[in-house]
């Protein structure tokens, strides 16, 4: 599988379109967003980790965060961020 983080803009756009064809989400349902993000992480073998305990959080790096948020934007059509989904509980992986 192609490393989605290293894709050209054209490849990334095509890959995101293919991924979101299969998805439908209620933009107000945080649990659905978390499920979708987990599916995306798994499908594209990202290093990002989601913790779904009492207070959900995410551990990611800047590149993967950008790709995940592009996918969210492509699906939702409006700017939505990991900070919003995880209520500011975003931690960054050292690279």
Secondary structure as UniProt FT lines:
FT   HELIX           4..6
FT   HELIX           9..21
FT   TURN            27..28
FT   HELIX           30..43
FT   TURN            44..45
FT   STRAND          49..51
FT   STRAND          57..60
FT   HELIX           62..76
FT   HELIX           82..85
FT   TURN            86..88
FT   STRAND          90..92
//
